[in-house]
Amino acid sequence: MVDVSDKDITSRIAVARGTIHMRTETLALILDDKIEKGDVFSVARVAGIMAAKKTSELIPMCHPLNITSVEIDLTPAENPARVEIEASVRVSGKTGVEMEAMTAVAVAGLTIYDMCKAVDREMSIGEIRLVKKSGGKSGTFLRKE
């Protein structure tokens, strides 16, 4: 684990995105609240938040952080049918929250898959990436998309 003792405490933000692709019929079932396991988007949001908070338990060498905010946005889209997942994580600390944001996206996608697998086992989760980070000595990163 990297020693961050001498780093300054700064406000740090990370935003990550990913996508879960699915059949058109699956997306319709989600939007019509007809998935047997319940409200897919609400459960996926909670799962993403919980995952961000537990990232240091999942990723070796990742520092435990006192996260101050996690927001999960789920945006349905068509052609092709998919849900765009975005996680924004904030902390005032000595190290960034990039891993927490990407873990939140991954677990939100896995939760959607789990809740919908009875109707669509061909879903795929991917394109998980950091799109923005700010704070700390390295400054701001913005992915060109």
C-alpha positions, 0 to 999 in steps of 0.5 A, a space after each residue: 500500500 502506498 504511504 500517503 501520510 505526507 500528502 495534503 488533504 484535498 477535495 477529490 472527485 471521480 466520475 466513472 461510466 459503464 454500460 449494460 447492454 440488453 435485449 429491447 424487451 428486457 429494457 421495456 420490462 425494467 422501465 415498466 417495473 415488471 422485473 420479478 425481483 423488484 425495482 431494478 434501478 433503485 436496487 442498482 443505485 443502492 448496490 453501487 453506493 454500497 460497493 463504493 463504500 467497500 472498495 478497499 475491502 475488494 481491491 488490494 492496496 486500496 486505501 479505506 476512505 471516508 467517502 462524503 458522497 456517492 451518486 449513481 445515475 442510470 440512464 436507459 437508452 435504445 438502439 441498441 438497448 442499454 443502461 448507461 451507468 455513471 457514478 460520481 464519488 467525493 472525498 476530502 482526503 489524501 488519496 483519490 476515489 477513482 477505484 470507488 467510482 469504477 467499483 460502483 459502476 461495476 457493481 450497479 451493472 452486476 446488480 442489473 444483470 442479477 435482477 434481470 438474468 431470468 429474462 435475459 442471460 445475454 446481457 453484457 457489462 462493459 466500457 467501464 472507465 474513468 471519465 473525470 477526476 479532480 483534486 490532489 497533486 496530479 490535478 484534473 483528468 478529463 477523458 475525451 469521449 
